[in-house]
Amino acid sequence: MAPEKRSLFTRVTVAVPFLWLAVFFLLPFLIVFKISLSDDAVAQPPYVPLLSLSEGWAGLREKLVLLDFENYALVLGDWLYVYSYLQSILLAALATAILVLIGYPVAYAIARSPRGLRPILLLLVILPFFTSFLIRVYAWIGILSREGLLNQLLLSLGAAAQPLEILSTNTAVVIGMVYSYFPFMVLPLYAALGRMDDSLLEAAADLGATPARAFWRITVPISTPGVVAGALLCFIPAVGEFVIPDLLGGSDTQMIGRTVWNEFAVNRSWSVSSALAILILLVLLAPILIYQRMQLRELESR
């Protein structure tokens, strides 16, 4: 391939993902941000845009002078919205921690299993994805309800004297998120553990390290990028989760996804719901930037 064609091909290849992000992320973000600066109104759509390109540059400049962030002040000053953010982060972090504790042994067992058996085990992990997400969450209603399968099992085993109230609680929400995002934790962990060179463990054993010491000094550091990647893949969507809290949670489950939906569909306050969505994105940018910084440090240390 000629240098000119190769250079053009490289530029196009690099430009495609940036174009994709610009069209499907940046442009919708700007639209939502514009709505968040608007005022509510009894109209269709139910807001009055403060910024309108149809007014020309002069009108746009006049509106910019009057621009305020009252919707953001309302969100940050109302305890209901702040509580929704805090509960979303807490429940998502709890579910992510449980996923790490459960997913790591599973991924480690798959990575250490015979090579011919690994595809079958991975298929079993992702097999729930063959069923609709909504149907799988609905199935947990039958499992966690007062007359559900879990209570019947506990009563038959004598582990409980009476049916437990699990459904419509935060516990049910965490269980639903752990189940739903389990493959997102196992797959990155398996990818990291599957690349590990077994000769490192053999060398550690030759030097007198016990299996437990070799695991903590070799396996865990090598798999740390997989842990971080899996945690981000689970934590980020869990914070903004709507379906699981709506179906499995109760009235006290005020995760931010339900709050955004209530403002958008029930209260018809598109401006406030847009401000909530923008703040969710800003909150979730923090762990992404931290992970990116860790990756850059790892590349610089090599």
SULBELQUI-V196929 format. One record per backbone hydrogen bond with DSSP energy under -0.5 kcal/mol. NH is the residue of the N-H (numbers start at 1). CO is the residue of the C=O. E is the energy in kcal/mol with one decimal. If there is no record, write none. Layout:
((NH;CO;E) (NH;CO;E))
//
This chain:
((6;2;-2.8) (7;3;-2.4) (8;4;-2.2) (9;5;-2.7) (10;6;-2.3) (11;7;-2.2) (12;8;-2.4) (13;9;-2.5) (14;10;-2.3) (15;11;-2.3) (16;12;-1.9) (17;13;-0.7) (18;14;-0.9) (19;15;-2.7) (20;16;-2.5) (21;17;-2.3) (22;18;-2.2) (23;19;-2.3) (24;20;-2.7) (25;21;-1.7) (26;21;-2.6) (27;22;-2.1) (29;25;-2.2) (30;26;-2.4) (31;27;-2.1) (32;28;-2.6) (33;29;-2.7) (34;30;-2.3) (35;31;-2.1) (36;32;-2.1) (37;33;-0.8) (37;34;-0.7) (38;35;-1.7) (39;48;-1.7) (41;46;-1.1) (43;41;-1.6) (47;45;-2.1) (48;39;-3.4) (49;47;-0.6) (52;50;-0.5) (55;52;-1.2) (56;53;-1.4) (59;55;-1.0) (60;56;-2.2) (61;57;-2.4) (62;58;-1.9) (63;59;-1.9) (64;60;-1.9) (65;61;-1.3) (66;62;-1.1) (67;64;-0.8) (73;69;-2.2) (74;70;-2.4) (75;71;-2.2) (76;72;-2.6) (77;73;-1.5) (78;74;-0.9) (78;75;-0.6) (79;77;-0.5) (82;78;-2.0) (83;79;-3.1) (84;80;-1.7) (85;81;-2.1) (86;82;-2.6) (87;83;-2.9) (88;84;-2.2) (89;85;-2.5) (90;86;-2.5) (91;87;-2.7) (92;88;-2.3) (93;89;-2.5) (94;90;-2.5) (95;91;-2.5) (96;92;-2.3) (97;93;-2.4) (98;94;-2.2) (99;95;-2.2) (100;96;-2.1) (101;97;-2.1) (102;98;-2.2) (103;99;-3.6) (104;100;-2.0) (105;101;-0.6) (106;102;-1.3) (107;103;-2.9) (108;104;-2.8) (109;105;-2.5) (110;106;-2.2) (111;107;-2.5) (112;108;-1.7) (113;109;-0.6) (113;110;-0.8) (117;114;-1.3) (118;114;-1.0) (119;115;-0.6) (121;117;-2.0) (122;118;-2.7) (123;119;-2.0) (124;120;-1.8) (125;121;-1.5) (126;122;-2.1) (127;123;-0.9) (129;126;-1.5) (130;127;-2.1) (131;128;-1.9) (136;132;-2.0) (137;133;-2.0) (138;134;-2.4) (139;135;-2.0) (140;136;-0.9) (140;137;-0.6) (141;137;-0.6) (141;138;-1.2) (142;138;-1.0) (143;139;-1.1) (144;140;-2.8) (145;141;-1.4) (148;145;-1.9) (149;142;-1.2) (150;143;-2.0) (151;143;-0.6) (152;148;-2.0) (153;149;-2.2) (154;150;-2.4) (155;151;-2.5) (156;152;-2.2) (157;153;-1.9) (158;154;-0.6) (158;155;-0.5) (159;154;-1.9) (160;154;-1.1) (166;144;-0.6) (166;164;-1.2) (167;144;-1.1) (168;248;-1.7) (169;166;-0.7) (169;248;-0.8) (172;166;-0.7) (173;169;-1.4) (174;170;-2.4) (175;171;-2.4) (176;172;-2.4) (177;173;-2.3) (178;174;-2.6) (179;175;-2.3) (180;176;-2.3) (181;177;-2.4) (182;178;-0.5) (182;179;-0.6) (185;181;-0.9) (185;182;-1.1) (186;182;-2.1) (187;183;-2.3) (188;184;-0.5) (189;185;-1.3) (190;186;-2.9) (191;187;-2.2) (192;188;-1.9) (193;189;-2.8) (194;190;-2.8) (195;191;-0.7) (196;193;-1.1) (198;196;-0.6) (200;197;-1.6) (201;197;-0.6) (202;198;-1.8) (203;199;-2.5) (204;200;-2.1) (205;201;-2.2) (206;202;-2.2) (207;203;-1.5) (208;205;-1.4) (209;204;-2.6) (214;210;-2.8) (215;211;-2.0) (216;212;-2.1) (217;213;-2.3) (218;214;-2.0) (219;214;-1.2) (220;215;-2.6) (222;218;-1.8) (223;219;-2.1) (224;220;-0.7) (224;221;-0.7) (227;223;-2.0) (228;224;-2.6) (229;225;-2.6) (230;226;-2.6) (231;227;-2.5) (232;228;-2.3) (233;229;-2.4) (234;230;-1.5) (235;231;-3.3) (236;232;-2.0) (238;234;-1.5) (239;235;-1.9) (240;236;-1.0) (241;238;-1.2) (246;242;-2.0) (247;243;-2.2) (248;244;-2.9) (249;244;-0.7) (249;245;-1.2) (253;250;-1.3) (254;252;-1.2) (255;253;-0.5) (256;84;-0.7) (257;241;-0.5) (258;255;-0.6) (259;255;-1.8) (260;256;-2.6) (261;257;-2.0) (262;258;-2.5) (263;259;-2.3) (264;260;-2.3) (265;261;-3.2) (266;261;-0.7) (266;262;-1.1) (267;262;-2.9) (269;263;-3.4) (270;268;-0.9) (273;269;-2.2) (274;270;-2.2) (275;271;-1.9) (276;272;-2.4) (277;273;-2.1) (278;274;-2.3) (279;275;-2.1) (280;276;-2.0) (281;277;-2.0) (282;278;-2.0) (283;279;-2.2) (284;280;-2.4) (285;281;-1.2) (286;282;-0.7) (286;283;-0.8) (287;283;-0.5) (288;284;-1.1) (289;285;-2.6) (290;286;-2.2) (291;287;-2.4) (292;288;-2.3) (293;289;-2.2) (294;290;-2.1) (295;291;-2.3) (296;292;-2.2) (297;293;-2.2) (298;294;-2.1) (299;295;-2.2) (300;296;-2.2) (301;297;-1.7) (302;298;-0.6) (302;299;-0.6))
//
